[in-house]
Amino acid sequence: MKKTIAALSFSALALTGCGADKTNQLIVGTNATFPPFEYVGGANGTEIIGFDIDLAKQVAADAGKELVIKDMKFDSLVVALNAGKIDMIAAGMTITEERQANVDFSTPYYEATQLVISHHDVDFSSSEQLKGKKIAVQLGTTGDTMAKDFTTDVSAFNTGFEAVMELANGKVDAVLFDAAPAQNIIAGKPKLKASKVEFTPEYYGFAVAKGDHELLTQINSTLDNMKTDGRYQQLLSQYMK
């Protein structure tokens, strides 16, 4: 998987190399380890696809631009955006006050919450039960931030898959991860389960550089149109199974 993603990242970078007209491109940064929002798959198994990617494709189409995807670590996305290496972040990114200090967000396009992933014979019915536990998270995510409210024993990984493997190997007690990708990652793993506790809902947004009103307006217009004509709901039905 790492080799495949690395190859994809190289290909995406190549598209923006010598001779590329960046004015006619919408360069979108993502972290393709977050199914069903962004992940590696498709007909040949090497394409970056997902709910966010399909929304980004429509944003690019409505703007009359070519979509270019750059796959990178989640915690480097905001840095890349502010360095001008990408135009937009589409990565299941939760809108938070801390992030809003550094980027501008679109209108929310998805409501999510955190789940607690644990071994099948361990019950988590309250967030209080997380206190003092060993928790694995994906670096830079909402789960990473929240875990530190419960314990000082937090192990952060570049992907949610790696965090779940740490749990499967018995090295941590739980994983905090967004609901939809959490269910996706543990599918087919009967020794693991995901529990919903009383976490506050969160909302995903697409991020642009501070002051990029033109792109932000285009993103919001595309989202509004897709919700109005039913295309957004069709994508929800396709990806959120």
C-alpha positions in Angstrom: 0.0 0.0 0.0 2.8 2.4 0.9 4.5 1.8 -2.4 1.3 2.3 -4.3 0.5 5.5 -2.6 4.1 6.7 -3.0 3.8 6.0 -6.8 0.6 7.9 -7.0 2.1 10.9 -5.2 5.0 10.9 -7.6 2.6 10.7 -10.6 0.5 13.6 -9.2 3.6 15.7 -8.7 4.8 14.9 -12.2 1.6 16.4 -13.5 2.5 19.7 -12.0 6.0 19.7 -13.3 7.7 21.4 -16.2 5.3 22.8 -18.8 2.1 22.4 -16.7 -0.2 25.4 -16.7 -1.2 25.6 -13.0 -3.7 28.4 -13.7 -5.9 25.8 -15.4 -5.5 23.2 -12.6 -7.2 22.7 -9.3 -4.5 21.1 -7.1 -6.1 19.2 -4.3 -4.3 17.8 -1.3 -5.6 14.7 0.4 -4.5 11.7 2.5 -5.7 8.6 0.7 -5.9 6.4 3.8 -9.4 7.5 4.9 -12.1 5.3 3.2 -14.7 6.0 2.1 -13.7 9.6 1.8 -10.4 9.1 0.1 -8.5 5.9 -0.6 -6.7 4.0 -3.2 -8.8 1.7 -5.5 -10.7 2.0 -8.8 -10.6 -0.4 -11.7 -6.9 -0.8 -11.7 -6.4 -0.5 -8.0 -4.1 2.5 -8.2 -6.5 5.4 -8.5 -7.3 7.8 -5.6 -11.0 7.7 -5.3 -13.7 8.4 -2.7 -16.6 10.7 -1.6 -14.4 13.8 -1.1 -12.6 13.1 -4.4 -15.9 13.0 -6.3 -16.9 16.3 -4.8 -13.6 17.8 -5.6 -13.9 16.6 -9.2 -17.2 18.5 -9.5 -15.7 21.6 -8.0 -12.9 21.4 -10.6 -15.4 20.8 -13.5 -17.6 23.7 -12.4 -14.5 26.0 -12.3 -13.4 24.7 -15.8 -10.1 23.3 -14.4 -8.2 20.1 -14.5 -8.2 18.2 -11.2 -4.8 17.3 -9.9 -4.6 15.2 -6.7 -1.6 15.3 -4.4 -1.5 12.6 -1.7 0.4 13.4 1.5 0.5 12.9 5.2 -2.6 14.3 6.9 -0.6 16.5 9.3 1.3 18.2 6.4 -1.8 19.3 4.5 -2.3 22.7 6.1 1.4 23.4 5.7 1.3 22.5 2.0 -1.8 24.7 1.5 -0.2 27.8 3.1 3.0 27.2 1.2 1.1 27.4 -2.1 1.8 23.8 -3.0 -1.9 22.9 -3.2 -5.1 25.0 -3.7 -7.5 23.1 -1.6 -7.7 20.3 1.1 -10.2 17.5 0.6 -9.4 15.0 3.3 -12.3 14.5 5.7 -11.0 17.5 7.7 -13.0 18.6 10.7 -13.7 22.3 11.0 -12.1 23.5 14.3 -11.3 26.9 15.7 -7.6 26.0 15.7 -7.6 25.2 12.0 -9.8 28.2 11.2 -7.0 30.4 12.4 -4.8 29.1 9.5 -7.3 28.3 6.7 -10.7 29.2 5.5 -13.3 26.4 5.4 -16.2 25.8 3.0 -19.7 25.3 4.4 -19.9 21.9 6.2 -20.5 19.0 3.9 -20.6 16.0 6.3 -21.5 15.5 9.9 -19.3 13.0 11.7 -18.4 11.8 15.1 -15.6 9.8 16.8 -15.9 6.1 17.5 -13.9 4.0 20.0 -12.4 0.9 18.4 -11.5 -1.8 20.8 -11.3 -5.6 21.1 -14.6 -7.3 20.7 -14.8 -8.3 24.4 -14.1 -4.8 25.7 -17.0 -2.4 26.2 -16.7 1.4 26.0 -20.0 3.0 26.7 -18.7 6.2 28.1 -15.8 8.5 27.3 -14.9 8.4 31.0 -13.7 4.8 30.4 -10.9 6.1 28.2 -9.2 7.9 31.1 -5.7 6.4 31.7 -6.0 4.0 28.8 -3.4 3.5 26.0 -4.9 5.1 22.9 -3.8 5.0 19.3 -4.8 7.7 16.8 -3.9 9.1 13.4 -1.5 12.0 13.7 -3.1 15.5 13.4 -6.7 14.3 13.5 -9.6 15.2 15.8 -9.0 11.8 17.5 -5.4 12.8 18.2 -6.5 16.0 19.9 -9.4 14.4 21.9 -7.3 11.5 23.1 -5.0 13.9 25.0 -8.0 14.9 27.1 -8.2 11.4 28.5 -4.6 10.1 28.8 -1.0 11.0 28.4 -0.3 7.6 26.8 -1.2 8.4 23.1 0.5 6.7 20.2 0.1 8.6 16.9 0.5 7.1 13.5 0.4 8.4 9.9 -2.7 6.4 9.1 -5.7 5.0 10.9 -4.9 1.6 9.6 -1.6 1.6 11.4 -3.4 2.8 14.6 -5.8 -0.1 14.3 -3.0 -2.6 13.8 -1.4 -1.4 17.0 -4.7 -2.3 18.7 -5.0 -5.6 17.0 -1.4 -6.4 18.2 -2.4 -5.7 21.7 -0.2 -2.7 22.2 -3.0 -0.2 23.0 -6.4 -0.4 24.6 -8.4 1.6 22.1 -8.3 3.7 18.9 -10.1 7.0 18.4 -11.2 7.4 14.8 -13.9 9.0 12.7 -17.0 6.9 12.4 -17.3 6.1 8.7 -13.6 5.2 8.1 -13.5 3.4 11.5 -16.3 1.0 10.3 -14.5 0.6 7.0 -11.2 -0.3 8.6 -12.6 -2.9 11.0 -14.9 -4.6 8.4 -13.9 -8.2 8.2 -12.1 -8.1 11.6 -14.4 -9.9 14.0 -12.0 -9.5 16.9 -12.5 -5.7 16.8 -15.5 -3.5 17.3 -16.4 0.1 17.2 -18.5 1.8 20.0 -20.3 5.1 19.9 -20.0 7.2 23.0 -21.2 10.7 23.9 -18.8 12.6 21.7 -19.9 15.9 20.2 -20.7 15.7 16.5 -18.1 17.3 14.2 -18.4 18.7 10.7 -16.1 18.2 7.7 -15.2 21.1 5.4 -12.9 21.7 2.4 -10.1 24.1 3.3 -8.5 26.8 1.2 -5.8 29.4 1.9 -6.9 32.4 4.0 -8.5 35.0 1.8 -9.0 32.8 -1.3 -12.6 34.0 -1.7 -12.9 33.0 -5.3 -12.2 29.3 -4.8 -14.2 29.2 -1.5 -17.2 30.7 -3.4 -16.8 28.1 -6.2 -16.7 25.2 -3.6 -19.7 26.4 -1.8 -21.6 27.0 -5.0 -20.8 23.4 -6.2 -21.9 21.9 -2.8 -25.1 23.9 -2.8 -26.0 22.9 -6.4 -25.2 19.2 -5.7 -27.4 19.2 -2.6 -30.2 20.9 -4.5 -30.3 18.6 -7.5 -29.7 15.3 -5.7 -26.2 14.5 -6.8 -24.8 14.9 -3.2 -27.3 12.4 -1.9 -26.5 10.0 -4.6 -22.8 10.1 -3.6 -23.8 9.6 0.0 -25.8 6.5 -0.9 -22.9 5.2 -3.0 -20.1 5.6 -0.4 -21.8 5.5 3.0 -23.0 1.9 3.1 
